[in-house]
Amino acid sequence: MRTIAPPLRAAYTLVEILIVVLVLMIAAAIVIPNIGSADYSQATSAAAVLQSDLEVARSLAMTTQQPYSVVFSLDRLSYKVVANYAGVAYAAAVAVNHPVIKGKPYEVHLNMLNGAAGVSVTSVAFGVPPQQYVTFQSLGAPVAGGSVVLRAGNYVVTVSVEGLTGIVSVTRAGG
């Protein structure tokens, strides 16, 4: 009498399991370094917005042939773009109209930016003695160069305005 062998159970071979593990390890090695911290995202987002707004103020000065300033308020975590700034207190400075959002003053509150709620302004220093504003002249050059330091947790970003050319750059300062 012949006995029937029980059906073989389907199973994975060692080679198949090793290939799957290898693929998962490669995927993890690619994905994990690209997952930034919230601090990194907040600081770089705020720095990009500030860089863009400084460049807009510079462009406005060149196209209108009149000085435009970006005036900062450390205690309000905000800044505004002002035409013909005369050095008055932040609250008294009148912001120009926003070039994109019609009828809205060009004032930015960093703690209200989407994705940048944890950002603070550590320092603002333009010229000697340090001022809390930068003014761009009609040719796009600032009256004085300087920088703004932004912090989100342990991540610090510096937005700099070059004194001679007015070129705006962003650098990682630490974290």
C-alpha positions in Angstrom: 0.0 0.0 0.0 1.1 3.3 -0.9 1.0 6.2 1.5 0.2 9.7 0.3 2.7 12.3 1.5 1.1 15.3 3.3 1.1 18.4 1.1 4.2 20.6 1.6 3.6 23.8 3.4 4.5 26.9 1.5 7.4 28.7 3.1 9.9 31.4 2.2 13.5 30.5 1.6 16.3 32.0 3.5 17.4 33.9 0.4 14.0 35.4 -0.1 13.9 36.6 3.5 17.4 38.1 3.2 16.4 40.0 0.0 13.3 41.5 1.7 15.4 42.5 4.7 18.0 44.1 2.5 15.4 46.1 0.5 13.9 47.4 3.8 17.3 48.4 5.1 18.1 50.3 1.9 14.7 52.1 2.0 15.2 53.0 5.6 18.7 54.3 4.8 17.3 56.6 2.2 14.2 57.8 4.1 15.4 58.3 7.6 18.1 61.0 6.9 15.5 63.0 4.9 13.1 63.2 7.9 14.1 66.6 9.4 13.1 67.8 12.8 10.3 70.2 13.4 12.8 72.8 14.6 14.7 72.5 11.3 11.5 72.8 9.2 10.3 75.8 11.2 13.6 77.7 11.1 14.2 77.1 7.4 10.6 78.0 6.5 10.8 81.3 8.5 14.2 82.1 7.0 13.0 81.5 3.5 10.0 83.9 4.0 12.3 86.5 5.5 14.8 86.2 2.7 12.0 86.6 0.2 10.6 89.7 1.9 14.0 91.3 2.2 14.5 90.8 -1.6 11.0 92.3 -2.2 11.9 95.4 -0.2 15.1 95.6 -2.2 13.2 95.3 -5.5 10.7 97.9 -4.4 13.5 100.3 -3.7 15.0 99.8 -7.1 11.7 100.0 -9.1 10.3 103.0 -7.3 13.7 104.8 -6.8 12.9 105.5 -3.2 14.2 103.9 0.0 12.4 100.9 1.5 13.1 99.5 4.9 12.3 96.2 6.7 11.7 97.1 10.3 11.9 94.4 13.0 10.2 94.1 16.4 11.8 91.5 18.6 9.1 91.5 21.2 6.3 91.1 18.7 8.2 88.5 16.6 7.3 90.5 13.5 8.6 92.8 10.8 7.1 95.2 8.3 8.1 96.7 5.0 8.0 100.5 5.2 8.6 103.2 2.5 10.8 106.2 3.5 11.3 104.9 7.1 12.3 107.8 9.4 13.4 105.7 12.5 10.1 106.0 14.4 9.0 103.4 16.8 7.8 100.1 15.3 4.1 100.7 16.2 4.2 104.1 14.5 5.8 102.9 11.3 3.2 102.5 8.5 3.7 99.3 6.4 3.2 99.5 2.7 0.5 97.5 1.0 1.3 93.9 0.5 2.2 93.3 -3.2 0.3 90.0 -3.4 -2.5 90.3 -0.9 -4.3 93.5 -1.9 -5.4 95.9 0.8 -3.3 94.1 3.5 -0.3 95.9 5.2 3.0 94.2 4.5 3.6 93.0 8.0 4.7 89.5 8.9 4.2 87.9 12.3 6.7 85.0 12.5 4.6 83.1 15.1 1.6 83.2 12.7 3.4 81.8 9.7 2.2 78.4 8.6 4.8 75.9 9.9 6.9 78.4 11.8 5.0 78.8 15.1 8.1 77.9 17.2 10.4 80.4 15.7 11.9 83.3 17.6 14.1 86.2 16.5 17.3 86.0 18.6 18.9 89.2 17.2 18.7 91.9 14.6 21.8 93.9 13.8 22.3 96.2 10.8 25.0 98.8 10.8 27.0 100.4 13.6 25.6 101.0 16.1 23.3 98.0 15.5 19.8 99.0 14.3 16.7 96.9 14.1 16.0 97.8 10.5 17.6 97.6 7.1 17.0 100.3 4.5 17.6 99.6 0.8 18.5 102.6 -1.4 17.3 103.2 -4.9 20.1 101.1 -6.5 19.3 98.2 -4.2 22.2 98.5 -1.9 21.5 98.7 1.8 22.5 101.6 3.9 24.3 99.1 6.1 24.6 95.3 6.0 23.8 93.1 8.8 21.9 90.0 9.9 18.8 88.5 11.5 19.2 85.4 13.7 16.2 83.1 13.9 15.9 80.2 16.4 13.6 77.2 16.6 14.5 74.9 19.4 18.2 74.1 19.0 18.3 75.0 15.3 19.6 78.5 14.5 19.6 80.2 11.1 21.1 83.5 10.1 19.7 85.6 7.3 22.3 88.1 6.2 22.2 91.2 3.9 25.6 91.9 2.3 26.5 95.5 2.9 27.8 96.5 -0.5 25.5 94.6 -2.9 22.3 93.9 -0.8 22.4 90.2 -1.6 20.4 88.2 0.9 21.7 84.8 2.0 20.7 82.2 4.6 23.2 80.1 6.5 22.8 77.5 9.2 24.4 78.9 12.4 24.1 75.8 14.6 21.9 73.2 16.1 
